[in-house]
């Protein structure tokens, strides 16, 4: 099943294309809002549009700062766009609907 994903500004914009190839609806913050926009605006946009936030910005992990959000968090800022999209695609095996996702989910790369 497809997710609706808002890629934060720290996500390689090419990730959007790879996510779409995996069947997800995705947009980059730079397209939806603007680069440099406040995190609260990003969280509000995601909530209003029923999207999950793909990011490696730890500010989004604080529910007191950003309630009512679902975050797909990754730590490796150098992960290739296609690998990041593949990690998200794997989630659909365990969480078929984005409504099944926990508020925070850490994406981990496979070793080797």
DSSP file (Angstrom, degrees, kcal/mol; ACC not computed):
  #  RESIDUE AA STRUCTURE BP1 BP2  ACC     N-H-->O    O-->H-N    N-H-->O    O-->H-N    TCO  KAPPA ALPHA  PHI   PSI    X-CA   Y-CA   Z-CA
    1    1 A X              0   0    0      0, 0.0     2,-0.2     0, 0.0    94,-0.1   0.000 360.0 360.0 360.0 150.7    0.0    0.0    0.0
    2    2 A X        -     0   0    0     21,-0.1    96,-0.4    22,-0.1     2,-0.3  -0.542 360.0-149.3 -88.8 147.8    1.2    3.5   -0.7
    3    3 A X        -     0   0    0     -2,-0.2    22,-2.6    94,-0.1     2,-0.6  -0.753  16.8-127.1-105.1 158.6    2.2    6.2    1.8
    4    4 A X  E     -a   25   0A   0     -2,-0.3    48,-2.9    46,-0.2     2,-0.4  -0.955  38.5-169.7-103.6 117.7    1.8    9.9    1.4
    5    5 A X  E     -ab  26  52A   0     20,-3.2    22,-1.9    -2,-0.6     2,-0.6  -0.929  24.5-161.6-124.0 130.7    5.3   11.3    2.2
    6    6 A X  E     -ab  27  53A   0     46,-3.3    48,-2.4    -2,-0.4     2,-0.6  -0.945  20.7-147.6-104.3 113.9    6.7   14.8    2.7
    7    7 A X  E     -ab  28  54A   0     20,-2.8    22,-2.7    -2,-0.6    23,-0.2  -0.731  16.7-131.3 -85.0 120.1   10.4   14.7    2.3
    8    8 A X    >   -     0   0    0     46,-2.7     3,-2.1    -2,-0.6    22,-0.1  -0.132  29.8 -97.3 -65.2 167.2   12.1   17.3    4.6
    9    9 A X  T 3  S+     0   0    0      1,-0.3     4,-0.1    28,-0.1    -1,-0.1   0.721 121.9  62.0 -64.7 -20.6   14.6   19.7    3.2
   10   10 A X  T 3  S+     0   0    0      2,-0.1     2,-0.4     3,-0.0    -1,-0.3   0.526  85.7  95.0 -81.9  -3.9   17.6   17.5    4.3
   11   11 A X  S <  S-     0   0    0     -3,-2.1     2,-0.1    43,-0.2     5,-0.1  -0.724  91.4-105.3 -88.0 133.6   16.3   14.6    2.1
   12   12 A X    >   -     0   0    0     -2,-0.4     3,-2.4     1,-0.2     4,-0.4  -0.386  27.1-133.3 -54.3 123.9   17.9   14.4   -1.4
   13   13 A X  T >> S+     0   0    0      1,-0.3     3,-1.3     2,-0.2     4,-0.5   0.768 103.0  68.6 -55.6 -26.5   15.2   15.7   -3.8
   14   14 A X  H 3> S+     0   0    0      1,-0.3     4,-1.6     2,-0.2     3,-0.4   0.731  82.0  76.2 -64.3 -20.2   15.8   12.7   -6.1
   15   15 A X  H <> S+     0   0    0     -3,-2.4     4,-2.8     1,-0.2    -1,-0.3   0.851  84.7  63.7 -58.6 -34.4   14.3   10.5   -3.3
   16   16 A X  H <> S+     0   0    0     -3,-1.3     4,-2.4    -4,-0.4    -1,-0.2   0.925 102.2  48.3 -56.1 -46.9   10.9   11.8   -4.4
   17   17 A X  H  X S+     0   0    0     -4,-0.5     4,-2.0    -3,-0.4    -1,-0.2   0.907 112.4  48.0 -62.3 -42.3   11.2   10.1   -7.8
   18   18 A X  H  X S+     0   0    0     -4,-1.6     4,-1.2     2,-0.2    -1,-0.2   0.890 111.1  50.8 -67.4 -38.5   12.4    6.8   -6.3
   19   19 A X  H  <>S+     0   0    0     -4,-2.8     5,-2.4     1,-0.2     3,-0.3   0.908 109.4  51.1 -63.4 -41.0    9.5    6.8   -3.8
   20   20 A X  H ><5S+     0   0    0     -4,-2.4     3,-1.6     1,-0.2    -2,-0.2   0.880 105.5  55.4 -64.4 -37.3    7.0    7.5   -6.6
   21   21 A X  H 3<5S+     0   0    0     -4,-2.0    -1,-0.2     1,-0.3    -2,-0.2   0.804 104.1  55.1 -63.3 -28.3    8.5    4.5   -8.5
   22   22 A X  T 3<5S-     0   0    0     -4,-1.2    -1,-0.3    -3,-0.3    -2,-0.2   0.455 128.6-101.0 -83.2  -1.0    7.8    2.4   -5.4
   23   23 A X  T < 5S+     0   0    0     -3,-1.6    -3,-0.2     1,-0.3     2,-0.2   0.496  80.1 129.7  97.6   4.6    4.1    3.5   -5.6
   24   24 A X      < -     0   0    0     -5,-2.4     2,-0.6   -22,-0.2    -1,-0.3  -0.547  60.0-123.4 -89.4 156.8    4.2    6.2   -2.9
   25   25 A X  E     +a    4   0A   0    -22,-2.6   -20,-3.2    -2,-0.2     2,-0.3  -0.896  45.1 169.9 -94.4 123.8    2.9    9.7   -3.3
   26   26 A X  E     +a    5   0A   0     -2,-0.6     2,-0.3   -22,-0.2   -20,-0.2  -0.979  20.1 176.6-141.3 149.1    5.8   12.0   -2.4
   27   27 A X  E     -a    6   0A   0    -22,-1.9   -20,-2.8    -2,-0.3     2,-0.3  -0.987  27.2-123.7-148.0 147.3    6.7   15.7   -2.5
   28   28 A X  E >>  -a    7   0A   0     -2,-0.3     4,-2.5   -22,-0.2     3,-1.7  -0.673  23.9-121.4 -90.8 145.9    9.8   17.6   -1.3
   29   29 A X  H 3> S+     0   0    0    -22,-2.7     4,-3.1    -2,-0.3     5,-0.1   0.862 113.5  62.3 -52.3 -38.0    9.4   20.5    1.2
   30   30 A X  H 34 S+     0   0    0    -23,-0.2    -1,-0.3     1,-0.2     5,-0.3   0.785 111.6  37.1 -61.4 -27.0   11.1   22.7   -1.4
   31   31 A X  H <4 S+     0   0    0     -3,-1.7    -2,-0.2     3,-0.1    -1,-0.2   0.843 122.0  42.5 -89.1 -40.4    8.2   22.0   -3.8
   32   32 A X  H  < S-     0   0    0     -4,-2.5    -2,-0.2     2,-0.0    -3,-0.2   0.882 139.6 -14.8 -76.3 -39.7    5.4   22.0   -1.2
   33   33 A X  S  < S-     0   0    0     -4,-3.1     2,-0.3    -5,-0.3    -3,-0.1   0.407  99.8 -74.7-126.4 -97.0    6.5   24.9    0.8
   34   34 A X    >   -     0   0    0     -5,-0.1     3,-1.5     3,-0.0    -3,-0.1  -0.927  42.9 -89.9-169.7 152.2   10.0   26.4    0.5
   35   35 A X  T 3  S+     0   0    0     -2,-0.3   -27,-0.0    -5,-0.3     0, 0.0  -0.459 113.1  27.4 -65.9 142.2   13.5   25.5    1.6
   36   36 A X  T 3  S+     0   0    0      1,-0.3    -1,-0.2    -2,-0.1     3,-0.1   0.447  84.8 150.4  85.6   0.2   14.3   27.0    5.0
   37   37 A X    <   -     0   0    0     -3,-1.5    -1,-0.3     1,-0.1   -28,-0.1  -0.329  56.8 -89.9 -66.1 150.2   10.7   27.0    6.1
   38   38 A X    >>  -     0   0    0      1,-0.1     4,-1.7     3,-0.1     3,-0.7  -0.259  29.4-122.5 -60.8 142.9   10.1   26.5    9.9
   39   39 A X  H 3> S+     0   0    0      1,-0.3     4,-2.8     2,-0.2     5,-0.2   0.831 111.8  60.1 -57.2 -34.1    9.8   23.0   11.2
   40   40 A X  H 3> S+     0   0    0      1,-0.2     4,-2.4     2,-0.2    -1,-0.3   0.879 104.5  49.2 -63.5 -36.7    6.4   23.8   12.6
   41   41 A X  H <> S+     0   0    0     -3,-0.7     4,-2.5     2,-0.2    -1,-0.2   0.880 110.4  51.0 -68.4 -37.5    5.1   24.7    9.2
   42   42 A X  H  X S+     0   0    0     -4,-1.7     4,-2.5     2,-0.2    -2,-0.2   0.948 112.6  45.6 -62.8 -48.7    6.5   21.4    7.8
   43   43 A X  H  X S+     0   0    0     -4,-2.8     4,-2.4     1,-0.2    -2,-0.2   0.897 113.4  49.8 -62.7 -41.0    4.7   19.5   10.6
   44   44 A X  H  X S+     0   0    0     -4,-2.4     4,-2.9     2,-0.2     5,-0.2   0.915 110.6  49.5 -64.8 -42.9    1.5   21.4   10.0
   45   45 A X  H  X S+     0   0    0     -4,-2.5     4,-1.9     1,-0.2    -2,-0.2   0.928 111.9  48.7 -61.1 -45.6    1.6   20.8    6.3
   46   46 A X  H  <>S+     0   0    0     -4,-2.5     5,-3.2     2,-0.2    -2,-0.2   0.922 114.0  46.3 -61.4 -44.1    2.2   17.1    6.8
   47   47 A X  H ><5S+     0   0    0     -4,-2.4     3,-1.3     3,-0.2    -2,-0.2   0.939 112.7  48.6 -64.4 -47.6   -0.7   16.9    9.3
   48   48 A X  H 3<5S+     0   0    0     -4,-2.9    -1,-0.2     1,-0.3    -2,-0.2   0.814 118.1  41.2 -63.0 -30.9   -3.1   18.9    7.2
   49   49 A X  T 3<5S-     0   0    0     -4,-1.9    -1,-0.3    -5,-0.2    -2,-0.2   0.231 111.7-117.6-103.4  12.7   -2.3   16.7    4.1
   50   50 A X  T < 5 +     0   0    0     -3,-1.3     2,-0.3     1,-0.2   -46,-0.2   0.924  65.1 145.2  51.6  53.0   -2.2   13.4    6.0
   51   51 A X      < -     0   0    0     -5,-3.2    19,-0.4    -6,-0.1     2,-0.3  -0.846  48.3-129.1-118.5 153.8    1.5   12.8    5.1
   52   52 A X  E     -b    5   0A   0    -48,-2.9   -46,-3.3    -2,-0.3     2,-0.6  -0.743  27.6-123.0 -94.9 152.5    4.3   11.3    7.0
   53   53 A X  E     -bc   6  71A   0     17,-3.0    19,-3.3    -2,-0.3     2,-0.6  -0.862  15.8-158.6-101.5 123.6    7.6   13.2    7.3
   54   54 A X  E     +bc   7  72A   0    -48,-2.4   -46,-2.7    -2,-0.6     2,-0.3  -0.905  40.0 130.6 -98.7 118.6   10.8   11.6    6.0
   55   55 A X  E     - c   0  73A   0     17,-2.3    19,-1.8    -2,-0.6    -2,-0.0  -0.969  58.9-147.0-158.0 165.2   13.7   13.3    7.7
   56   56 A X        +     0   0    0     -2,-0.3     2,-0.7    17,-0.2    17,-0.1   0.050  65.6 119.1-124.6  21.4   16.9   13.1    9.6
   57   57 A X    >   -     0   0    0      1,-0.1     3,-1.6     2,-0.0     4,-0.2  -0.795  55.4-153.9 -86.7 112.1   16.2   16.2   11.6
   58   58 A X  G >  S+     0   0    0     -2,-0.7     3,-1.9     1,-0.3     4,-0.3   0.693  85.0  78.5 -64.3 -18.9   16.1   15.2   15.3
   59   59 A X  G >  S+     0   0    0      1,-0.3     3,-1.3     2,-0.2    -1,-0.3   0.835  86.9  60.2 -57.6 -31.2   13.8   18.2   16.1
   60   60 A X  G <  S+     0   0    0     -3,-1.6    -1,-0.3     1,-0.3    -2,-0.2   0.598  90.8  69.8 -74.3  -9.2   10.9   16.1   14.6
   61   61 A X  G <  S+     0   0    0     -3,-1.9     2,-0.9    -4,-0.2    -1,-0.3   0.556  78.2  88.1 -84.0  -7.4   11.5   13.4   17.2
   62   62 A X    X>  -     0   0    0     -3,-1.3     4,-2.0    -4,-0.3     3,-1.2  -0.807  59.8-166.9 -94.5 104.3   10.2   15.6   20.0
   63   63 A X  T 34 S+     0   0    0     -2,-0.9    -1,-0.2     1,-0.3    -2,-0.0   0.737  86.3  63.1 -65.2 -20.6    6.4   15.2   20.3
   64   64 A X  T 34 S+     0   0    0      1,-0.2     3,-0.3     2,-0.2    -1,-0.3   0.808 110.3  39.3 -72.5 -26.4    6.2   18.2   22.5
   65   65 A X  T <4 S+     0   0    0     -3,-1.2     2,-0.3     1,-0.2    -2,-0.2   0.827 132.6  23.1 -85.0 -35.6    7.5   20.4   19.7
   66   66 A X  S  < S+     0   0    0     -4,-2.0     3,-0.3    -7,-0.1    -1,-0.2  -0.666  76.1 177.0-136.2  77.7    5.6   18.6   16.9
   67   67 A X        +     0   0    0     -2,-0.3     3,-0.1    -3,-0.3    -3,-0.1  -0.280  64.5  34.5 -72.6 168.0    2.5   16.7   18.1
   68   68 A X  S    S+     0   0    0      1,-0.2     2,-0.3   -21,-0.0    -1,-0.2   0.894  92.7 119.3  56.1  46.1    0.2   14.9   15.6
   69   69 A X        -     0   0    0     -3,-0.3     2,-0.5    -9,-0.1    -1,-0.2  -0.965  53.7-146.2-136.4 155.1    3.0   13.9   13.3
   70   70 A X        -     0   0    0    -19,-0.4   -17,-3.0    -2,-0.3     2,-0.5  -0.994  22.3-162.7-120.2 128.5    4.4   10.6   12.0
   71   71 A X  E     -cd  53 104A   0     32,-3.0    34,-2.4    -2,-0.5     2,-0.7  -0.939  19.6-162.3-120.1 128.5    8.1   10.6   11.3
   72   72 A X  E     -cd  54 105A   0    -19,-3.3   -17,-2.3    -2,-0.5     2,-0.4  -0.938  30.6-166.6-100.9 108.1   10.2    8.2    9.3
   73   73 A X  E     +cd  55 106A   0     32,-3.0    34,-3.7    -2,-0.7     2,-0.3  -0.810  15.9 177.6-108.2 135.4   13.7    9.0   10.7
   74   74 A X  E     - d   0 107A   0    -19,-1.8    34,-0.1    -2,-0.4    -2,-0.0  -0.962  17.5-157.9-131.6 152.6   17.0    8.0    9.3
   75   75 A X        +     0   0    0     32,-0.5     2,-1.0    -2,-0.3    -1,-0.1   0.725  68.6  85.7-103.3 -25.4   20.5    8.9   10.6
   76   76 A X    >   -     0   0    0      1,-0.2     3,-1.5     2,-0.1    -1,-0.1  -0.682  51.6-173.1 -86.0 103.5   22.8    8.5    7.5
   77   77 A X  T 3  S+     0   0    0     -2,-1.0    -1,-0.2     1,-0.3   -65,-0.1   0.614  83.3  57.1 -71.0 -10.9   22.7   11.8    5.7
   78   78 A X  T 3  S+     0   0    0      2,-0.1    -1,-0.3    -3,-0.0     2,-0.2   0.283  72.6 128.6-103.4  10.6   24.8   10.2    2.9
   79   79 A X    <   -     0   0    0     -3,-1.5     5,-0.0     1,-0.1    -5,-0.0  -0.465  68.1-108.3 -65.5 132.9   22.4    7.3    2.1
   80   80 A X     >  -     0   0    0     -2,-0.2     4,-2.2     1,-0.1     3,-0.5  -0.287  23.9-117.4 -62.0 148.9   21.7    7.3   -1.7
   81   81 A X  H  > S+     0   0    0      1,-0.2     4,-2.3     2,-0.2     5,-0.2   0.874 113.6  52.4 -55.4 -42.5   18.2    8.3   -2.6
   82   82 A X  H  > S+     0   0    0      1,-0.2     4,-1.8     2,-0.2    -1,-0.2   0.852 109.3  49.6 -67.1 -33.2   17.3    4.9   -4.1
   83   83 A X  H  > S+     0   0    0     -3,-0.5     4,-2.1     2,-0.2    -1,-0.2   0.890 109.9  50.6 -71.5 -39.1   18.4    3.1   -0.9
   84   84 A X  H  X S+     0   0    0     -4,-2.2     4,-1.9     1,-0.2    -2,-0.2   0.924 111.2  48.5 -63.5 -43.7   16.3    5.5    1.3
   85   85 A X  H  X S+     0   0    0     -4,-2.3     4,-2.5     1,-0.2    -1,-0.2   0.879 109.3  53.5 -63.2 -37.8   13.3    4.9   -0.9
   86   86 A X  H  X S+     0   0    0     -4,-1.8     4,-1.9     2,-0.2    -1,-0.2   0.876 106.1  52.8 -65.7 -37.2   13.9    1.1   -0.8
   87   87 A X  H  X S+     0   0    0     -4,-2.1     4,-0.9     2,-0.2    -1,-0.2   0.915 110.9  46.9 -63.1 -42.1   13.9    1.2    3.0
   88   88 A X  H >X S+     0   0    0     -4,-1.9     3,-0.8     1,-0.2     4,-0.7   0.915 109.0  54.9 -64.8 -42.0   10.6    3.0    3.0
   89   89 A X  H >< S+     0   0    0     -4,-2.5     3,-1.0     1,-0.3     4,-0.3   0.866 101.9  58.1 -60.3 -36.5    9.2    0.5    0.5
   90   90 A X  H >X S+     0   0    0     -4,-1.9     3,-1.5     1,-0.2     4,-0.6   0.811  93.6  68.2 -63.1 -29.5   10.1   -2.3    2.9
   91   91 A X  H XX S+     0   0    0     -4,-0.9     4,-3.5    -3,-0.8     3,-1.2   0.824  84.8  69.3 -60.4 -31.2    7.9   -0.8    5.6
   92   92 A X  H << S+     0   0    0     -3,-1.0    -1,-0.3    -4,-0.7    -2,-0.2   0.734  91.2  61.4 -64.8 -19.6    4.8   -1.6    3.6
   93   93 A X  H <4 S+     0   0    0     -3,-1.5    -1,-0.3    -4,-0.3     3,-0.2   0.854 118.6  27.2 -69.2 -34.0    5.4   -5.3    4.3
   94   94 A X  H << S+     0   0    0     -3,-1.2     2,-0.4    -4,-0.6    -2,-0.2   0.744 135.0  31.5 -99.3 -30.3    5.1   -4.6    8.0
   95   95 A X     <  -     0   0    0     -4,-3.5    -1,-0.2    -5,-0.1    -2,-0.1  -0.758  66.9-179.6-129.4  82.4    2.8   -1.5    8.0
   96   96 A X  S    S+     0   0    0     -2,-0.4     2,-0.4    -3,-0.2    -1,-0.1   0.814  72.8  41.2 -57.6 -33.4    0.6   -1.9    5.0
   97   97 A X  S >  S-     0   0    0      1,-0.1     3,-1.9   -94,-0.0     4,-0.4  -0.901  80.1-131.1-114.6 144.4   -1.2    1.4    5.7
   98   98 A X  G >  S+     0   0    0    -96,-0.4     3,-1.0    -2,-0.4    -1,-0.1   0.767 108.8  67.7 -64.4 -20.9    0.5    4.6    6.8
   99   99 A X  G 3  S+     0   0    0      1,-0.2    -1,-0.3    -3,-0.0    -3,-0.1   0.698  94.2  58.3 -68.5 -17.9   -2.2    4.7    9.5
  100  100 A X  G <  S+     0   0    0     -3,-1.9    -1,-0.2    -5,-0.1    -2,-0.2   0.606  84.4 107.0 -83.8 -13.4   -0.6    1.6   11.0
  101  101 A X  S <  S-     0   0    0     -3,-1.0     4,-0.1    -4,-0.4     2,-0.0  -0.342  73.3-119.6 -67.5 143.8    2.8    3.4   11.4
  102  102 A X        -     0   0    0      2,-0.1   -31,-0.2     1,-0.1     3,-0.1  -0.312  35.3 -99.5 -70.4 168.7    3.9    4.4   14.9
  103  103 A X  S    S+     0   0    0      1,-0.2   -32,-3.0   -33,-0.2     2,-0.4   0.842 111.2  26.3 -59.9 -33.6    4.5    8.1   15.5
  104  104 A X  E     +d   71   0A   0    -34,-0.2     2,-0.4   -32,-0.1    -1,-0.2  -0.998  67.2 178.4-133.8 132.5    8.2    7.6   15.1
  105  105 A X  E     -d   72   0A   0    -34,-2.4   -32,-3.0    -2,-0.4     2,-0.5  -0.989  19.1-144.1-136.0 126.2    9.9    4.9   13.1
  106  106 A X  E     -d   73   0A   0     -2,-0.4     2,-0.5   -34,-0.2   -32,-0.2  -0.781  11.8-146.1 -92.5 125.7   13.7    4.6   12.7
  107  107 A X  E     -d   74   0A   0    -34,-3.7   -32,-0.5    -2,-0.5     2,-0.4  -0.800  17.2-166.1 -91.5 126.2   14.9    3.5    9.3
  108  108 A X        -     0   0    0     -2,-0.5     2,-0.1   -34,-0.1   -34,-0.0  -0.937  16.1-127.1-117.9 135.5   18.1    1.4    9.5
  109  109 A X        -     0   0    0     -2,-0.4     2,-0.3     1,-0.1   -25,-0.0  -0.441  28.7-111.3 -73.8 150.2   20.3    0.4    6.6
  110  110 A X        -     0   0    0     -2,-0.1     2,-0.4     1,-0.0    -1,-0.1  -0.625  31.1-122.5 -79.2 141.1   21.2   -3.2    6.1
  111  111 A X              0   0    0     -2,-0.3    -1,-0.0     1,-0.2     0, 0.0  -0.687 360.0 360.0 -85.3 137.0   24.8   -4.1    6.7
  112  112 A X              0   0    0     -2,-0.4    -1,-0.2     0, 0.0    -2,-0.0   0.486 360.0 360.0  68.8 360.0   26.8   -5.7    3.9
